[in-house]
Amino acid sequence: MLSRAEEIRARIRDVPAGTWVKCPGCRAGAHRDRLARHQNTCPECGHHYPLTAGERVDLLVDTFTEHDADLRPLDPLEFVDSKPYPARVRDAARKTGRQDAAVWGVGSVLGHPVVLCVLDFGFMGGSMGAVVGEKVSRAAEHALATRTPLVVCSASGGARMQEGVFSLLQMAKTAAALRRLSDAGVPYVSVLCDPVYGGVSASFASLGDIIIAERGARAGFAGPTVIEQTIRQKLPPGFQTAEFLLENGHIDAVVGRAELRLTIARVLRWHAAVTAPPEPSDTAHTAETPVSDAPAGSAWDVVRLAREGRRPHFAEYAAGVFDDFLELRGDRSKEDDPSVVGGLALFDGAAVVAIGHRKGRGTAEGVARNFGMPHPSGYRKAARLMRLAERVGAPLVTFVDTPGAYPGIRAEQENQSGAIADNLALLAGLRTPVVSIVVGEGGSGGALALGVADRLVMLENTIYSVISPEGCASILFKDAGRAPEAAEALRLTAAQLHAAGVADRIVPEPPGGAHTDHEATFAAVRAALSAELAPLRQVPLGELLDRRYRRLRSAGTFADADTERL
């Protein structure tokens, strides 16, 4: 008769291999059935285990029809390392049941049509040879032909060395196919799964209009081993993780696997709404709400109300004005500047891109968001989103609330002037309707970099000026204490700018200011935005751009020998 311990050991030996899995993150054990119920993520710490291409497809789509399943690689170099390349391919095919590392086809995500391409790291590390490049390119071409959004899920060690330069050329091949897709305004969502390196990272994985990374996914050009060997330094913890990429502005979002399908569906829903007619709005009206051009108090009173820390900030407007808002982050170069926030929004059922300054609430958040004063990277993030709006034909809505662009050594090192100038030129010719809403302070060029528009809307207690009253008083009056006097002289209030023809519409605020009743403020902004967007959508593009140019061209007063323009 077996002892209790021997019986337990015998039962353990009878358990099939792989039934229990130890998490490499928290070391907790989990039954494979429980892992499956959690989309192959650790129930304890959230560690994301690898998925096969088939598992990835099942995770994301409702339906799927695969295309070109029979494409298989050849051996152009007759390459042999420890075994011939064809033998490696056969081994990988037996292991995965597939001819190569990519799968593509058409399907739907929560009812929204999609072209989907998925890489399988289990097939030779997801490396990109001619078949992977061909399938990604065919997926992009099908998306272009049918004007269906493309989603590519990458998991790859990089180029396939056994195909030599032919593998290298797949980087340019896929980039060319995706350039055509971008030029046609068809959205492309790139999903980074663990890991994404080398030629895949440096081509189609980094070219998405929207780039999403699964939590904890590693991605970069060179792998960590190569980097450490090259620079002879130990890499810091978290290097090249999804979170590292987000912090450094390279991707739009980090999403847990459980939320990935819904996040993609929100992007697809937004795309479907680009061409959808706006839904009737109970708050819409075409006539401007009457507001006196005379301010209720002094200009300095309005300045103080515009700066009131309890006024709604952009995140609250995004939630209170729009039907849905999906934040997109990063300038794709250096960082994600939190003083500028933007993303995809639905308004009256139609798609818009919304961007706004974000001051923060309270001292801690104010410091974290630099009190709404953008660095150059903030304006470059905004420019990226402006171009996305232009490519797909979605109107752009900007919310202005900033003391101004951040001055300092770093600003000059990173060319703050150039970043602002680029935005001004971009907005002047942006091939989609633009509405700008001043919801607080409109400070100098830092505000104008989000404020060039077809229509300028200002909340009742807001300001727009070339300089702050304090700055003006210090420079011209040699006394910052004369800021109230400077505020009167600058004629910077919404009422004064409306009377001068600079602002097109004033949005009434609740008694005491926008901070006293956020919901009433949101309703008023919704009504104004609905009234402004509706006619702009009907204007032919050429006429829209011509009107915008004439608007900008007419700014200013001057006199010559024969005329005086006021």
Salt bridges, closest charged atoms under 4 A:
GLU7 OE1 - ARG4 NH1 3.97
GLU7 OE2 - ARG11 NH2 2.88
ASP33 OD2 - HIS31 ND1 3.72
GLU44 OE2 - ARG34 NH1 3.34
ASP62 OD1 - ARG261 NH2 2.32
GLU66 OE1 - ARG98 NH1 3.78
ASP68 OD1 - ARG138 NH1 2.96
ASP81 OD1 - ARG88 NH2 2.83
ASP91 OD2 - LYS83 NZ 2.66
ASP91 OD1 - ARG94 NH2 2.23
ASP100 OD1 - ARG160 NH2 2.94
GLU134 OE2 - ARG138 NE 2.75
GLU134 OE1 - LYS173 NZ 2.64
ASP183 OD1 - ARG179 NE 2.83
ASP194 OD1 - ARG218 NE 2.81
ASP209 OD1 - ARG391 NH2 2.53
GLU214 OE2 - ARG56 NH1 2.68
GLU214 OE2 - ARG257 NE 2.94
ASP252 OD2 - ARG332 NH2 2.69
ASP252 OD1 - ARG384 NH2 2.54
GLU288 OE2 - HIS498 NE2 3.27
ASP293 OD1 - HIS498 ND1 2.82
ASP301 OD1 - ARG304 NH2 2.76
GLU308 OE2 - ARG310 NE 2.74
GLU316 OE2 - HIS313 NE2 3.52
GLU316 OE1 - ARG361 NH2 2.62
GLU316 OE1 - HIS518 ND1 3.95
ASP324 OD1 - ARG266 NH2 2.81
GLU335 OE2 - ARG410 NH2 2.11
ASP336 OD2 - ARG329 NE 2.77
ASP336 OD1 - LYS381 NZ 2.69
GLU365 OE2 - ARG358 NH2 2.38
GLU365 OE2 - ARG369 NE 3.05
ASP401 OD1 - LYS359 NZ 3.16
GLU414 OE2 - LYS334 NZ 3.54
GLU414 OE2 - ARG410 NE 2.94
GLU441 OE2 - ARG307 NE 3.08
GLU441 OE1 - LYS359 NZ 2.74
ASP454 OD1 - ARG548 NE 2.79
GLU470 OE2 - ARG307 NH1 2.68
GLU485 OE2 - ARG482 NH2 2.79
ASP504 OD1 - ARG455 NH1 3.45
ASP504 OD2 - ARG551 NH2 2.64
GLU509 OE2 - ARG311 NH2 2.85
GLU532 OE1 - ARG455 NE 2.60
GLU532 OE2 - ARG505 NE 2.66
GLU543 OE2 - ARG547 NH2 2.58
ASP546 OD2 - ARG550 NH1 2.11
